[in-house]
Amino acid sequence: MALHSQIAGSIAFVSGANRGLGRAFAQALVARGAKVYGGARDPGTIDDAGVIPVQLDITDPKSVAAAVAQCSDTTLLINNAGILRGGGLIGAPNLDGARAEMETNYFGTLEMSRQFAPVLGRNGGGALVNMASVLSWITFPAVGGYAASKSAVWSLTDAIRQELSAQNTLVVGVHAGYIDTDMAANVAEAKVSPEDVVAQVLDAVEAGQEEVLADGLSRAVKAGLGAK
């Protein structure tokens, strides 16, 4: 039986909901009839109508636990929060940037998934969405640490999908190239809009689709993984 989750009437939690893609998720979820919690380090930065602000630092297990306790009716988790430090891996002066990217993008996503999974299970299964990247599969020196963290997110998404299938939780992995947000503000390449990505993801949740390739670049790179 294919797993799926209707957006209208769902109770969604979006991490990093105060700007960029996370804000687009929160706004679209409200528009589609969901109750929406928006997590941010400073909940005062969340002021969109219909979004309930929640203090959240995904790198702090106690902060995550407090959010879980406050939002125990959640049926849809959007793991959107992430950071990009950039810089080379070998040429960097230290490991601080790479550690921060892994701590937030990988371990933070894992912490959110671990703590919210029982909530989703108690509430009927629901769905969990992880934002990965086309950089899960390719990399460049300037984003080596970020790409490594997103490769880890891709792997953990596949693993928790298997673990959570028994509780009927749909797990969706999302990959895109450049999204038109602050993170890619200095990139001159073609970008997909946050609203386009969000629409594809929410449609995928309703259809029970486990992977979203949100733009031409991600589709091309995924298709070429087996090429020699």
C-alpha positions as CSV (number, residue, x, y, z in Angstrom):
1,M,0.0,0.0,0.0
2,A,1.4,3.4,-1.0
3,L,1.8,5.8,1.8
4,H,0.5,9.3,1.4
5,S,-0.7,12.3,3.5
6,Q,-3.3,14.9,2.6
7,I,-2.1,18.5,3.2
8,A,-5.5,19.9,4.0
9,G,-6.3,19.2,7.6
10,S,-2.7,18.1,8.4
11,I,-0.6,19.6,11.2
12,A,2.8,20.6,9.8
13,F,6.1,21.5,11.4
14,V,8.6,23.4,9.3
15,S,12.1,24.0,10.5
16,G,13.9,27.2,9.4
17,A,10.5,28.7,8.6
18,N,11.5,32.4,9.0
19,R,12.9,32.9,5.5
20,G,13.7,31.5,2.1
21,L,12.4,28.0,1.3
22,G,11.2,27.3,4.8
23,R,9.0,30.4,4.7
24,A,7.6,29.4,1.3
25,F,6.8,26.0,2.8
26,A,5.0,27.5,5.7
27,Q,3.0,29.9,3.5
28,A,2.0,27.2,1.1
29,L,0.9,24.8,3.8
30,V,-1.3,27.5,5.3
31,A,-2.8,28.2,1.9
32,R,-3.5,24.5,1.4
33,G,-5.4,24.2,4.7
34,A,-2.8,22.9,7.1
35,K,-2.2,23.9,10.7
36,V,1.4,25.1,10.6
37,Y,4.2,25.4,13.2
38,G,7.2,27.4,12.1
39,G,10.5,26.7,13.9
40,A,13.3,29.2,14.1
41,R,16.1,30.1,16.5
42,D,14.4,33.4,17.0
43,P,10.6,32.8,16.8
44,G,10.0,36.5,16.7
45,T,11.3,36.5,13.1
46,I,8.2,34.5,12.1
47,D,5.3,36.8,11.4
48,D,3.3,35.1,8.5
49,A,-0.4,34.8,9.1
50,G,-1.5,31.4,10.2
51,V,2.0,30.2,11.2
52,I,2.6,29.4,14.9
53,P,6.1,30.4,15.9
54,V,8.2,27.9,17.8
55,Q,11.7,28.3,19.2
56,L,14.0,25.8,17.6
57,D,17.7,25.1,17.3
58,I,18.0,21.8,15.5
59,T,21.6,21.4,16.8
60,D,20.3,21.4,20.4
61,P,18.5,18.2,21.4
62,K,16.9,20.0,24.4
63,S,15.5,22.7,22.0
64,V,14.2,19.9,19.7
65,A,12.6,18.1,22.6
66,A,10.8,21.3,23.7
67,A,9.5,21.8,20.2
68,V,8.3,18.1,20.1
69,A,6.5,18.6,23.4
70,Q,4.8,21.8,22.2
71,C,3.8,20.3,18.8
72,S,2.8,16.8,19.7
73,D,-0.1,16.8,17.2
74,T,2.3,17.1,14.2
75,T,1.5,14.8,11.2
76,L,3.9,16.3,8.7
77,L,7.5,17.2,9.4
78,I,9.5,19.4,6.9
79,N,13.2,19.2,7.7
80,N,14.2,22.3,5.9
81,A,16.7,24.1,8.1
82,G,20.3,24.1,6.9
83,I,23.4,26.1,6.5
84,L,26.1,26.7,3.9
85,R,29.6,27.8,5.1
86,G,31.5,27.2,1.9
87,G,35.2,27.2,1.4
88,G,37.6,24.4,0.4
89,L,38.2,21.3,2.6
90,I,41.9,21.0,2.3
91,G,42.6,24.7,2.0
92,A,40.3,25.8,4.9
93,P,42.2,27.1,7.9
94,N,40.4,24.6,10.2
95,L,37.4,22.2,10.3
96,D,35.0,24.6,11.8
97,G,32.9,25.2,8.6
98,A,32.7,21.5,7.7
99,R,31.8,20.6,11.3
100,A,29.1,23.2,11.4
101,E,27.6,22.1,8.1
102,M,27.6,18.4,9.2
103,E,26.3,19.3,12.7
104,T,23.3,21.3,11.3
105,N,22.5,19.7,7.9
106,Y,23.1,16.0,8.9
107,F,23.0,15.7,12.7
108,G,20.3,18.3,13.1
109,T,18.1,16.6,10.5
110,L,18.7,13.3,12.2
111,E,17.9,14.7,15.6
112,M,14.6,16.2,14.3
113,S,13.7,12.9,12.6
114,R,14.5,10.8,15.7
115,Q,12.5,13.0,18.1
116,F,9.5,13.6,15.8
117,A,9.2,10.0,14.5
118,P,7.3,8.7,17.5
119,V,4.9,11.7,17.3
120,L,4.2,10.9,13.6
121,G,3.7,7.3,14.5
122,R,1.2,8.0,17.3
123,N,-0.6,10.4,14.9
124,G,-1.2,7.8,12.2
125,G,2.1,7.8,10.4
126,G,2.0,11.0,8.4
127,A,5.0,12.1,6.4
128,L,8.5,13.4,6.9
129,V,10.3,15.5,4.2
130,N,14.1,16.0,4.1
131,M,15.7,18.7,2.0
132,A,18.8,17.2,0.4
133,S,20.4,18.7,-2.8
134,V,21.8,18.0,-6.2
135,L,25.1,18.3,-4.3
136,S,24.2,14.9,-2.7
137,W,25.6,13.4,-5.9
138,I,28.1,16.0,-7.2
139,T,30.5,18.3,-5.6
140,F,32.9,21.2,-6.1
141,P,35.9,22.5,-4.0
142,A,34.0,25.6,-2.9
143,V,31.2,23.6,-1.4
144,G,32.9,20.4,-0.3
145,G,31.7,20.4,3.3
146,Y,28.1,21.3,2.3
147,A,28.0,18.6,-0.4
148,A,29.3,16.0,2.1
149,S,26.6,16.9,4.6
150,K,23.9,16.6,1.9
151,S,25.2,13.3,0.7
152,A,24.8,12.2,4.3
153,V,21.2,13.5,4.3
154,W,20.4,11.5,1.2
155,S,21.7,8.3,2.9
156,L,19.9,8.9,6.2
157,T,16.7,9.6,4.3
158,D,16.9,6.2,2.6
159,A,17.7,4.5,6.0
160,I,14.9,6.1,8.0
161,R,12.4,5.4,5.2
162,Q,13.1,1.7,5.8
163,E,12.9,2.1,9.6
164,L,9.7,4.1,9.6
165,S,7.8,2.1,7.0
166,A,6.4,-0.1,9.8
167,Q,4.6,2.9,11.3
168,N,3.3,4.0,7.9
169,T,5.3,7.2,7.7
170,L,6.0,8.4,4.2
171,V,9.6,9.7,3.9
172,V,10.4,12.0,1.1
173,G,13.8,13.1,-0.1
174,V,14.0,16.4,-2.1
175,H,16.9,17.3,-4.4
176,A,17.3,20.6,-6.3
177,G,20.1,22.7,-7.7
178,Y,20.0,26.4,-7.2
179,I,16.9,27.7,-5.4
180,D,16.2,31.5,-5.6
181,T,16.8,32.2,-1.9
182,D,19.5,34.1,0.1
183,M,21.7,31.0,0.1
184,A,22.1,31.2,-3.7
185,A,21.9,35.0,-3.9
186,N,25.5,35.3,-5.4
187,V,25.0,32.5,-7.9
188,A,24.6,33.7,-11.5
189,E,23.2,30.3,-12.7
190,A,19.5,29.6,-13.5
191,K,17.4,29.1,-10.3
192,V,14.1,27.5,-9.5
193,S,11.7,29.5,-7.4
194,P,11.0,28.4,-3.8
195,E,7.3,28.3,-4.6
196,D,7.9,25.9,-7.4
197,V,9.9,23.5,-5.2
198,V,7.4,23.7,-2.4
199,A,4.5,22.9,-4.8
200,Q,6.3,19.9,-6.1
201,V,7.1,18.6,-2.6
202,L,3.6,19.0,-1.3
203,D,2.1,17.4,-4.4
204,A,4.6,14.5,-3.8
205,V,3.5,14.1,-0.2
206,E,-0.1,13.8,-1.3
207,A,0.8,11.3,-4.1
208,G,3.0,9.2,-1.9
209,Q,6.1,9.9,-3.9
210,E,9.4,9.2,-2.1
211,E,11.7,11.4,-4.1
212,V,11.4,14.9,-5.6
213,L,13.9,16.0,-8.3
214,A,12.8,19.6,-8.4
215,D,14.6,21.0,-11.4
216,G,16.3,20.0,-14.6
217,L,19.8,20.0,-13.1
218,S,18.8,17.5,-10.4
219,R,17.0,15.3,-12.8
220,A,20.0,15.3,-15.2
221,V,22.5,14.5,-12.5
222,K,20.4,11.7,-11.0
223,A,19.9,10.2,-14.4
224,G,23.7,10.3,-15.1
225,L,24.8,8.5,-11.9
226,G,25.2,5.2,-13.6
227,A,27.0,6.5,-16.6
228,K,30.6,5.7,-17.1
